[in-house]
Amino acid sequence: MSDWTVNFIESSVLKTARELKKKNPDLTMQECILAVLSYEIYVIKQRKCF
């Protein structure tokens, strides 16, 4: 993957994790990032791309 692609994915995950953190202040940022990544993996598996 190109650096641009990696940076885009990273910024997208962090943006979503920050939004999740705002709605769930009791969660740590690590938990929010893990939740976002876990959901993305779930979606990929559902599409049978993985």
MDTraj code that builds the backbone (N, CA, C; nanometers):
import mdtraj as md
import numpy as np

residues = "MET SER ASP TRP THR VAL ASN PHE ILE GLU SER SER VAL LEU LYS THR ALA ARG GLU LEU LYS LYS LYS ASN PRO ASP LEU THR MET GLN GLU CYS ILE LEU ALA VAL LEU SER TYR GLU ILE TYR VAL ILE LYS GLN ARG LYS CYS PHE".split()
xyz = np.array([
    [0.0840, -0.1188, 0.0000],
    [0.0000, 0.0000, 0.0000],
    [0.0880, 0.1245, 0.0000],
    [0.0387, 0.2260, -0.0615],
    [0.1142, 0.3507, -0.0645],
    [0.1032, 0.4221, 0.0700],
    [0.1972, 0.5112, 0.0951],
    [0.1932, 0.5898, 0.2187],
    [0.0639, 0.6686, 0.2285],
    [0.0166, 0.7201, 0.1139],
    [-0.1075, 0.7972, 0.1123],
    [-0.2236, 0.7116, 0.1610],
    [-0.2319, 0.5877, 0.1119],
    [-0.3409, 0.4977, 0.1498],
    [-0.3362, 0.4674, 0.2987],
    [-0.2181, 0.4367, 0.3488],
    [-0.2025, 0.4064, 0.4916],
    [-0.2419, 0.5274, 0.5755],
    [-0.1965, 0.6455, 0.5369],
    [-0.2303, 0.7668, 0.6111],
    [-0.3801, 0.7940, 0.6094],
    [-0.4440, 0.7703, 0.4947],
    [-0.5883, 0.7914, 0.4839],
    [-0.6639, 0.6963, 0.5760],
    [-0.6264, 0.5680, 0.5744],
    [-0.6927, 0.4690, 0.6592],
    [-0.6717, 0.5036, 0.8062],
    [-0.5483, 0.5382, 0.8411],
    [-0.5169, 0.5726, 0.9794],
    [-0.5981, 0.6935, 1.0254],
    [-0.6045, 0.7975, 0.9441],
    [-0.6785, 0.9172, 0.9843],
    [-0.8278, 0.8891, 0.9931],
    [-0.8791, 0.8041, 0.9052],
    [-1.0201, 0.7681, 0.9071],
    [-1.0552, 0.6905, 1.0346],
    [-0.9698, 0.5950, 1.0704],
    [-0.9930, 0.5165, 1.1923],
    [-0.9864, 0.6074, 1.3145],
    [-0.8881, 0.6955, 1.3201],
    [-0.8748, 0.7850, 1.4353],
    [-0.9929, 0.8815, 1.4453],
    [-1.0395, 0.9319, 1.3314],
    [-1.1552, 1.0226, 1.3322],
    [-1.2784, 0.9512, 1.3891],
    [-1.3036, 0.8297, 1.3418],
    [-1.4187, 0.7532, 1.3898],
    [-1.4033, 0.7185, 1.5372],
    [-1.2822, 0.6840, 1.5785],
    [-1.2569, 0.6516, 1.7190],
    [-1.2801, 0.7731, 1.8085],
    [-1.2407, 0.8897, 1.7617],
    [-1.2638, 1.0128, 1.8408],
    [-1.4135, 1.0402, 1.8563],
    [-1.4893, 1.0193, 1.7498],
    [-1.6344, 1.0376, 1.7565],
    [-1.6965, 0.9395, 1.8553],
    [-1.6496, 0.8155, 1.8521],
    [-1.6976, 0.7138, 1.9458],
    [-1.6633, 0.7519, 2.0891],
    [-1.5439, 0.8047, 2.1094],
    [-1.4986, 0.8462, 2.2428],
    [-1.5864, 0.9595, 2.2968],
    [-1.6243, 1.0528, 2.2103],
    [-1.7110, 1.1628, 2.2530],
    [-1.8458, 1.1111, 2.3023],
    [-1.8979, 1.0098, 2.2350],
    [-2.0277, 0.9541, 2.2709],
    [-2.0188, 0.8570, 2.3881],
    [-1.8992, 0.8061, 2.4142],
    [-1.8773, 0.7077, 2.5214],
    [-1.7532, 0.7463, 2.6017],
    [-1.7621, 0.8521, 2.6824],
    [-1.6433, 0.9021, 2.7522],
    [-1.5825, 0.8029, 2.8516],
    [-1.6578, 0.6996, 2.8879],
    [-1.6057, 0.6005, 2.9807],
    [-1.5059, 0.5053, 2.9145],
    [-1.5035, 0.5019, 2.7809],
    [-1.4098, 0.4158, 2.7092],
    [-1.2750, 0.4861, 2.6937],
    [-1.1679, 0.4071, 2.6900],
    [-1.0364, 0.4647, 2.6612],
    [-1.0236, 0.4808, 2.5104],
    [-0.9273, 0.5601, 2.4687],
    [-0.9048, 0.5786, 2.3252],
    [-0.8621, 0.4468, 2.2613],
    [-0.7844, 0.3675, 2.3321],
    [-0.7435, 0.2363, 2.2790],
    [-0.8655, 0.1480, 2.2545],
    [-0.9605, 0.1490, 2.3464],
    [-1.0824, 0.0693, 2.3299],
    [-1.1625, 0.1177, 2.2094],
    [-1.1663, 0.2484, 2.1891],
    [-1.2394, 0.3037, 2.0756],
    [-1.1741, 0.2637, 1.9435],
    [-1.0419, 0.2709, 1.9373],
    [-0.9705, 0.2311, 1.8161],
    [-0.9926, 0.0834, 1.7890],
    [-0.9839, 0.0020, 1.8920],
    [-1.0056, -0.1418, 1.8759],
    [-1.1478, -0.1708, 1.8277],
    [-1.2453, -0.0983, 1.8807],
    [-1.3844, -0.1173, 1.8389],
    [-1.4015, -0.0830, 1.6907],
    [-1.3414, 0.0261, 1.6474],
    [-1.3513, 0.0668, 1.5070],
    [-1.2867, -0.0380, 1.4173],
    [-1.1663, -0.0825, 1.4524],
    [-1.0972, -0.1826, 1.3706],
    [-1.1735, -0.3152, 1.3694],
    [-1.2277, -0.3540, 1.4840],
    [-1.3045, -0.4787, 1.4915],
    [-1.4270, -0.4715, 1.4015],
    [-1.4945, -0.3578, 1.4029],
    [-1.6115, -0.3403, 1.3173],
    [-1.5726, -0.3468, 1.1699],
    [-1.4622, -0.2821, 1.1338],
    [-1.4173, -0.2845, 0.9940],
    [-1.3870, -0.4271, 0.9501],
    [-1.3238, -0.5054, 1.0346],
    [-1.2949, -0.6458, 1.0027],
    [-1.4252, -0.7231, 0.9856],
    [-1.5219, -0.6990, 1.0731],
    [-1.6528, -0.7640, 1.0637],
    [-1.7182, -0.7338, 0.9291],
    [-1.7170, -0.6083, 0.8887],
    [-1.7780, -0.5678, 0.7618],
    [-1.7086, -0.6366, 0.6448],
    [-1.5767, -0.6397, 0.6479],
    [-1.5018, -0.7055, 0.5402],
    [-1.5382, -0.8531, 0.5333],
    [-1.5459, -0.9185, 0.6463],
    [-1.5805, -1.0611, 0.6474],
    [-1.7220, -1.0839, 0.5953],
    [-1.8144, -0.9947, 0.6273],
    [-1.9513, -1.0081, 0.5796],
    [-1.9593, -0.9956, 0.4281],
    [-1.8705, -0.9173, 0.3725],
    [-1.8678, -0.8995, 0.2263],
    [-1.7904, -1.0113, 0.1581],
    [-1.7371, -1.1024, 0.2356],
    [-1.6609, -1.2174, 0.1844],
    [-1.5366, -1.1745, 0.1069],
    [-1.4799, -1.0618, 0.1470],
    [-1.3588, -1.0131, 0.0812],
    [-1.2334, -1.0588, 0.1556],
    [-1.2510, -1.1226, 0.2668],
    [-1.1383, -1.1532, 0.3538],
    [-1.1129, -1.3007, 0.3561],
])
top = md.Topology()
chain = top.add_chain()
for i, resn in enumerate(residues, 1):
    res = top.add_residue(resn, chain, resSeq=i)
    for name in ("N", "CA", "C"):
        top.add_atom(name, md.element.get_by_symbol(name[0]), res)
traj = md.Trajectory(xyz[None], top)
